[in-house]
């Protein structure tokens, strides 16, 4: 007779939906973390003497993997230094494992790997051949402390992969239906034992396929797959408490805490670990909600990815990150490797890039579509719009908290803290990149609104101005005029500074900013505006372009009193100056720093252009702006003014903002899963994006496009551009196969298509 022992009844990872408020405010303890789950299961397994040899073997295997991971990290770092040409000076922290002579060592407290600030700094981010994913050999990140041989998660994983221990556990729980135990290091025999174990659970414990794991799950390096195995094993142990007694983990942890005095450093580490547990728990709730939306087919795949980009990969990484923190929390401060943890994690934090870029769009989508996403079913783990928005904000909030935690650790650290100093730089860089991504997204919307507000662009094409860097309402005057200051909406692009006034202002009073000129081209200042300085970018009022100065023509930018900037410019026919008065000193400093960096880049590119006899130089690398300003990627910075002007009359040059300005960033394209494709649909001079799976049929692709554009009319045909530049109709699966082959050859994840209504 089969015993009904469903894993869903006692799942370790299940989230009870007893109310969204309770879920949001649920207290997370050590017992909720993967590290302590595995510690508890391991302690219970030790109660069965037959398992001890297998536990020892798993420990040895895990220890070897831990050593190999440390060595591999060292090799990766050295390879990266070679790719960078080892330019500049850098700090090298010796991370050497010396016990038992397994690895050569220069220190008794470190494993073998030399991390440096440079190797994990900004210069190293774009290394194409440097792949950190293959350094994750264990279920922890970075280098474990010298006094820790391995983490318990990796040890249990290696135990289950032996196969025979699972059969021994089964026999201890149900001795009347014993499985054959065959101990072997032959992979086929191990898999046969795992198969017997799974079959036994189906026959004697009434497990169904959804509750069980597969053989490949046991050998997977995914925390999701490992948790499936762990859930089943834990459920089985709970069925025989007389053999595998429960362990009161909380009391043991409390005894450990009371056994030693808590320093300020210890308290910060404790806070770090506890808040990380809560963060991982919240991510798992969010993932459960994502799965519920997917299972109920409430939103499409494009909307799902927009709301939860890279969520599975982020959770997998953060679980490992937490395991590493928990490991470090068990050893004295002088042996901890929290700094090395951040050095290894820098690459994986890039998973958050599409999350930070799309966060505002996700919040807007929830505001308009939450009713569709929450049909009122009690089983949905999140049932409140505000709480869902709070959950979506947590990843960015957590990344921005890391610098504060590491800074606190540094302030209270004793002895060598160089690794923590490097980690602080990495954490600040991560937070800065998050802010820059969000600002870039916001500025795109600002430019989009600006395009529609300006009555006459006077020959300037917005797509040729470079990326918008800063904008504000600023008081402007000149040093050679007695006229009062006047307010403008000022936009700083990569190539030009533009000044706008609202069209309903009086234009009778204006002043010239030039000192001497015979040209009719001059900068004028109208009367000031009383518009709100904070919200002007959201105004819908029409604007008049009143002034424009090319960055290439600036000769001097200097700060002056009253948090102002004095800017002197000179062109071939005229010269002049104007004074920008900002609201505060910080804003003034941000603008000054940004303009100076643009000028340095111009001079650098001009020097290269002169030495290569080139008339036009381009910016091939990103410009990194301080103070959370927006960096531009791959945009041209130094061209002649004539290139900014259109080659034909303005009436012929007028185009829609979308066709003029919109582009898909490389970072977003690279974040698209390998199984999916982004369609960029051109229709009526505008663009729309549709995310589809590569295994979709041509009919499904066409339906997705028609659904996306259904509010614009009935789409009758769709075309794509082939390798020869010809427009080809997309009608059948044969056409779709050709498209996929073309994309595969070019390693593209984006396809441009054109939709038509007749």
N, C-alpha and C positions, 0 to 999 in steps of 0.2 A: 504493500500500500504506500502510495507516494505521500510525503509530508508536504503540505502547502507552506513553503518557506520563501515567499516572494521577496526579492531584494528591494522592491519598491516600498515595502512596509517599513524598512529600517535603513534606507539609503543614507549613506554618509553625506551625499552632496545635494539631497533633495531640499527644496525650500518650501516651507509650509506657507500657504496663502491664507493665513488667519486674519488678514487685513493688511492693506498696504502700509498703513502707519506703523504697524508692528514690524513689518519687514524692514522698513527704512531705518527704524530705531533699534533693531535687534542688537543686543550686546554680543559681541564676538569674543570668544575666549580662545585660549591656547588649543583646546580640544577641537576647534573648528579648522585649524591649520593642517595642511598636508603633512608637514614635518611631524607634528605631535600625533596625528592619526597613525602614521607609520611607526613611530616609537611605541605607541600603545599596542599595536598589532604585533610588533616584534617581541615585546615583553610577554604577551599572551602566548605566542608561539613557543617561547623558551620554556613554557610550562610542560611541554611535551618533549621528553628527552630524545626521542627518535629524530627530532628535527635539528638537534644541535649541530651534527656534522654538516648538514646542508646550509645552516645559517653561517657556519664558519667558512664554507666554500664561497657562499655569496658575499661575505665580508671581504674575502681575499680578492674576488673578481672586481668588486666595487672599488677597492683600494687601488688596484692596478689602473682602472679607468680614471680615477681621480688624479693619479700621477700622470697618466697620459694626457689628460685634459690640461694640466698645468704646463707640461712640456709643449703641447701643441700651441697653447697661447703664446709661449715664448717664441716659438718658431714663426708664428703668424706676425708677431710684433717685429721680429727681425726682418722678415720679408717686406713688411710695410716700410720699415726704415730704409731699406735698400731702394724701394720704389720711389721714395721721397728724396733720395740722394743724401739722406741724413743731414739735411740742411738745418742750420741753426743749432744752438746749444739746447740741451734738454736734461731733465732730471731722470735718472734711471733708478728705480727702486728694486733692489735685489729680492727676488721672490723665489727662494731656493729651498728645496726639500732635501734635507741632509740625513735624516734618520735612516739607519740601517744601510747607508751607503748606496741607496737605490739611484740617487741622482747626485751629480757633483754639486757642491755647495760652497757658498761664501758666507753663509749665515746659518745659525741653528734654528732660526725662527721662521724661515720662509721657504716656499717651494720655488722650483727653478722656473723663473720667467721674469724677464725684465720689461716692466711696463714703464712708459714714459709719458710725460704730459704732451709732448709733440706727437707721439705716435697715435694718440687718441684725441688729438685736437682737431681744429677746424680743417687743417690742411689735409687731413687723412680721410675725410668723409667720403670723397668721391673715388677712392681707389677701386677700380673695376675688378681686379683679380683678388681682392681681399674679401673673403667670404667668412664671416664669423659663425654662420650657422653650423658648420661642420666642427666647431670647437665644443659644442654641447654634447659631450659624451655621457654626462651624468645628469641627474635631476636637480643639480644646483648650478649656480653661475659663479664664474670667477675661480679664485684659488681658496681652498679650504684652509683653515688654520693648521699649523704644524701638529698640534695635539689631537687633531681629528683626522682619522684615517679615511672616512667616507661618510656620506649622509645616509640616514636610514631609508630614504625613499629609493635611492639607487640599490641599496642592499636588498630590500624586499623585491624589487623588480628582478634582480638577478636570482633571487630565491625562486620566484614563480617560474622563471624561464627554465629552470632545471626540470620542471614537470613532475618528477617523483614526489617532491614535498607536497604538492597539491593532492596527490593520491593519498599520502600519509594523513593529511588533515581530514580528507573525506572519510578514511577508514576509522579515524578516531571519533568522528561525529556519528557515523553509521556503521558500526562494526559488523552488523548482520549482512551488509552488502559490500564487502570489501573489494577494492580494486587491486589489480596486480601492480606491485611497486617494482620498477626496474630503474636502478640508478645507473646513469650513463652520461658521458659527455658528448655522445652522438646526437646531433641536432634532430635527426629523424625520430630517434627513440624518445627524446624529450617532448617533441611535438605529439607523438603518439600518446604519451602519458597525459598531456594537457587535453587531448581529444577525449580520452577515457574519462577524465575528470568532468568535462563539460557534459558528456553523455550521461554520466552517473547523476549529475544534478537534475537533468531533465527527467530521468526515469524515477528517481527516488525522492526528489524534493520539489517537483512540480514547477521548476523554473521554466519560463518561456524564452524564446529567442531574444526578445527585446530586453529582457532583464540580464541576459548572459553576455559574455564577451566572446570574441573569436580568438583563434590561435595567433593571428597576426597582431591582435591587441596586446598580447602578452609580450611580444618582441618589439613593440613599437616604442619610440622615444617620446611619445606624446603624453602629457600629463592627463589629458582627457581619457585616453585609452587605459592608462595605468589605473585611474580612479575607478573605471568600470570593473577591472580585475579586483581591486582592493575592496570595493563594495560587496562583491560576491563572497570573497574570503571572509570579510568581517561578519557578514550575515551568517555564514556557516559556523564561525566561532561562537556567535551568540546562541546558536542552537544547542551548544554543548558547554554551558557555563561550568559544569563540574570538571571538564577537561581543560577548558581555556577560561579561567576565572577573569571577571572584569577587573580592570586596574583603575584605581582612583588617581587619575593623573593630576587633578587639580590640587589635591592635598600634597602630593609629592612636590609639585612646583612651588607651593607655598612654603614647604619645609626648606627647599633649596634657597628661596628668597630670604628667609629668616636666618639661615645659617651663616650668612655673610653680610657685612655692612654695605649699604647702598651709597655709592658716591654720586656726585652730580652727573658724571659721565655715564654711570650705570643707569641712572634714571632716564637719561636721554635715549640710550640704546633701547631701554624698555618701552619708552614712548614710540620710538621708531618702529619697533616690531609690532606693538599693539595696533598702531594706526595702519600699518601695512596689512595686518590680518583683516582689519575692517575693510580696507580698500579692495583686497582680493575677494572678500565675501560679497561686496557690492557689485563687483564685476560679474561674479557668478549669477547674482540675481538678474542683472541686466541681460546676461546671456540666456538665462532661462526664459525671460520675457521675449527675447529675440526668437527663440525656438518656438514659443507659443504663437507668435505672429506668423512664422513660417509654416507651421503645421496647420494652422487654420486658414492659410492663404488670404490673409487680410490685406497685406501690401505686397507689391511686386518686388522682384529681385533688386531692381535699381534703387527703389526707396529703402529697401532693407540695408543695402550696402552704404547708402548715404547716411543712414541713422547710426549704423554700427560698423564702421570700416575697420577691418583687421581685428575684430573683437576676439575671435578664437585664438589668433596668434598672440595678442596682447595678454590674454588670460594665461596662456601656456607660459609665456615669459615671466609674468608677475608671480606665478606660483613658484617657479624656480628661484626667482629673486627673493621671495619670502623664505624659502627653504634655506638659502644661503644666509639670510639675516638671522634666522633661528639658530643655525649652526654657530655663527659668530657670537650670538648672545649667550652661548653656553661656555665660553672660554674667557679668561681674564682679558682686560682691555689691551694689554701689551702684546697679546697674541692674535688679536682680531684683525681681519683683513677686509673691513668694510670699504676701505678706499679701493682695493683691488677689485671688489665687487662692482663698483661703478665703472672702473676702467674696462672691464669685460662687457658691461651692460650698455655702453654707449651706442654700439651698433643697433641693439635691439630697441632702444628708445626711439629710433627712427620709425618704428611701427606706428607711432602716434601721429606722424605728420599728416596723413589724410584726415585723422580725427580732428586735429586742431584747425585744419583748413575748412572743413565742412561743418564745424560746430554751430555756427550761426544759422546756416541753412537748415540744419537738423532741428534747432529750436523753433525756427519759423514754421517748419513742416508740422511739428507737433502742435503748435498753436492753432493751425488751420485744419488739421486732419486727425486730432486725437479721438474724436467721436467714432470715426471709422476704425481706428486702431483698438478701441476698447468697447466691444459690443455689450458690456455689462456682465459678462460671464464671470462667476465667482472664482473660477480656477485661474484667472489671469493674475500673475504674481504682482503686477503693478497696475493699479486701477485709477490713479490720480495723475492728472496732467502735470501739476507742479512737481510731483515727486519724480516723474519720468524725466522732466527737464533737469532736476537736481542730479539724478543718476548720470545723465549724459554729460554733465559738467564735471563730474568727479575725476575723470582721467587727467584733464588739463590742470585741475586744482592740485592733484597729487604731484604731478611733475613740478609744479611751481613751489611745492612745499619742500622738496628734497634739498634745495640749497640752504634753507633755513635750518633743517635738521643737521646737515653736515657742518654748517657754521657753528652750531651749538656744540657738536662733538669736538670740533677743533678748539674751541675756547676752553674746554675742560679736559683736553687730552694731555697726558703726561708722556714725555719721551718723544721719540721720532714720530712726526705726524705728516711727513711728506706725502704719503699716499692719500691721506685725507685732503691735503691741499690740492692735489691733482683732481681728486674726486669732486671737490667744491667747484673747481673750474669747469669740469664736465657738467655738473648739475646746473650751473649758471648758464652754460651754453645751451643746454636742453631747454631751459625755461625761456631763454632769449629767442631761440628758434620758434618756440610755440607762439610767443608774442608777435614775432615777425610774420609768421604764417597767418595769424588772425588779422593782423593789421593789413596785410596784402589783400586778403579777402574783402575786408571792409573798404579798403581804398578802391578796389575794383568797382564796388557798388557806388562809391562816391563819383568816380569818373563816369560811370554809366548815367547817373543823374545829371552830372555836369554837361554831358554831351547834349542832352535834350533841353537844358535850360538856356544855353548860349544862343542868341538870335543869329549872330553872324561871326563865324570863326575867322573871317578875314584871310582866307587862304590857308590856314593852318589845319593840318590833318592830325587828329588826336592820336592816331595810331603811330605817328612818327615822333611823338614827343617823348617817348620813353615811359617808364613806369612812374605813377604818382608816388611821391615820397612823403610830402607833408602838405597840409592845407590848414588854413586858419583865417579868421577875420583879424586884420592887422591895420593899425594906424600908420599912414605913410606921409612923409614930408620930404623936403629937400633942404640942403644946407644953405642954398643961395636964394631962398624965397622967404618972404614974410607971411605967406599964407598959412592958415592953420592946418593942423593935421587932418587927414581925411581917411575914413575907413574903407577898406577894400576886402573883397574875398580874394585871397592870394593862394595860388596853387604852385607848389614846387615840383616840377617834373625833372626827369634826368637831364633833359636838354634845355629846359626853358623855365622861366618864372612868368606866370600869367597873372594879371590883375583884372578883376571884374568888378563892375558896379551894377546895381539893379536898374532896370530900364526906366522905372518910374521916378528916379532921382532927377533933380534939376541938373542940367548940363551947362548952365550959363557960366558957372564959375569953375575954371580949371587952370592948372598951372603946368608949366613945362619943366621937366626934369633935366633937360639938356643945358649944358653950359654954352656951347657954341655949335651951330650947325647951319647948313644951307639946305638941309633936306626937309621934306615934309613929313618924314617919318619921325615921330616923337612920342614920348610917353606923357599922357595927360592924367590929371587927378580931378575927378568930379567932387561934388560935395559929399560929406560923410553920410553914412547910413546908420540908423538906430537899430538894425537887426540884431537879434540875439547872437552873441559871439559863440556860444556853445553849440547851438543847434542850426547854424546857418547852412551846413552841408545838406540838411534835410529839407531846406526851403524849396518850394516849387516855383518861385518867382523867376522870371526871365532875367538873363544877365547880358550885359554888354561888355565886350572885350575892350578894356581901356588901356592896357599896357602890356608889353611883352619884352623881356630881356633874355637873350640867349646866354646860357651858362658859359659858353665858349668866349663870350665877350666880357666876362667879369674880370677885372684886373686886381681888385682888392676887396676883401670882406673882413671887417674888423668890428669887434664889440665896442659899444660906447655906453654912456650912462643911461639910466632909466630903462634897463633891460632892452636896449635897442641894438640894431645892426646897421652899420654904415656900409653901403655897397656902392662901389665905383665901377663903372663899365665904360667900355670904349669899343666902337666899331670903326669901319673904314672911313665913315663920313662924319661921325659925331661921337661925343662922349658926355658923360654926366654922372650924377649920383642920386641915390634915394636912400632914405632912412626908414627902416622897418621897426616899429615900436611894438613889442610883444607884451602879452599879459603878465608874464613872469620871466625870471632869469633862466629857469630850466628849459622852457620852450625856446627862448633865444639861443641857448647853448646847443640845443638839438639841431636847430636850423643851421647854425654856424658850422657845427661839426659836419653835417651832411653836405653843405655846399663846398667846404674845404676838401672833402673826400672826392667829390665830383671834379673839382679843379685839379687835384693831384692825378686823378685818373686821366683827365684830358691831356695834361702835360706828359704823362707817361706814354699815352697812345700817340701823341703828337711826335714825341721823340722817336718812337718805333717807326712811325710813318715816314719821318724824315730820313731815317737810316735805311729804309727799304724802298725809298722813292715812290711811296704810295700816297695818293691823294686822299684816300679815305681809310680811316682806321676804325676797327670795331672792338667792342668789349667782349672778350671771349670768356672771361671769368667773372663770377659774381662780385658785386661790390658789397661789402659787409658794413652796415651802418650801426653805430653805437646807439645807445639810448632807445633801444627797441624800435628803431626806424625800419623802413621796409627796404630790403635788399632787392636789387633787380637781377634777373637771371637771363643771360644771353642777349640782352638788348643792346643795340648800337648806342654809343655815347657821344662820339665826336664825328659829326659830319658837318658839311657846310650848311649855312642858313638856307641856301637855295634848295637843298634836298628836303627841308621841312615844308617848303612852299609847294603847292600843287603845280603840275605842269600845264594845267588847263584852267579855264575860268571856274570860279567857285561853284557856280550853278551846276556845272558838269561833274564837279568833284564831290558833291554832296552824297554821302552814303550812310547807311544805317550804322549805328554804333556797333551792333553785333558783328557785321561783316568787316568793320573797320578795326575793331579792337580785340574781340574775344579770341582767346586761345586756350588750349588745354595744357596745363603745366606738365612738365616731365615727371615731377614728383607724384602728381596725381595718377598719371598713366602708369607709372611703375608700381603704384599701390594696387592696381587692378589685379585680382586673382588670375592665376594662369588658366583657369577654367572659364574665364569670362572675357567678354569683348565689349568695348565702349563704342557705340555707334554715334557719330556726330552728324546729325541730320540737318541739311540745309533746306530751308523752305521760306520763300517770300523774303529773301534778304535777311533772315534771322536763322539762328542755330538752336537746335535742341539735342539733348543727349539721352540715349537709351542704353542701359546696361543689359546685356543678354549673355546667356551661356553658349559656349562654342558648340555644344552638342544639340542645340536647337535646330529644328528644321527650317527650311526657307519660309514655309508657311507661317511658322511661329514668329520668325523675324519680322516678316511683313505685317503680321497682326500687331506686334509690339509697336512698330512705327506708326501704324494707322491709329492705334489707341492713344499714343502720345500726342498725335496731331488732330485728334477727333474734333476738338473744339474749333479747329481752323477750316474744316471742310472735309470732303471725302477724298482720300488719297487714292489715286488710280494707278500710279506707277512709281517705282523706286529705281534709281540708277546709282552705280558706283563707278569709280575711275580705275581702269586697269593699269598694268605696268607700263603700257605704251601711252598712257594719257587719254585713251579713248573712254567715252562714257558708255557703259554696258548696262543693259536692263537686268535687274535682279528679280527673277520670276520663279525659278525652279530650284530643286535641291542640287542639280548639276551646277547651276550658277553659284550656289552657295559653297559647294566643294571647291570650285575654282578660287573663290574669294579667300577661303580658309587656307588653301595652299599658298596663295600670294602673301597672306599675312604671316604664315609660318616661315616662309623664306626670308622675309624682311624683319622677322622678329617684332612685329607690330601688335599692339593691343588696342589700337584705335582705327576705326574705318570711317572715312568720310563718304556719306551717301547724299543723294539729292532726291527730294520727294516732289511729286507733281500732282495736281488735281485734274488734269486733262491731258 
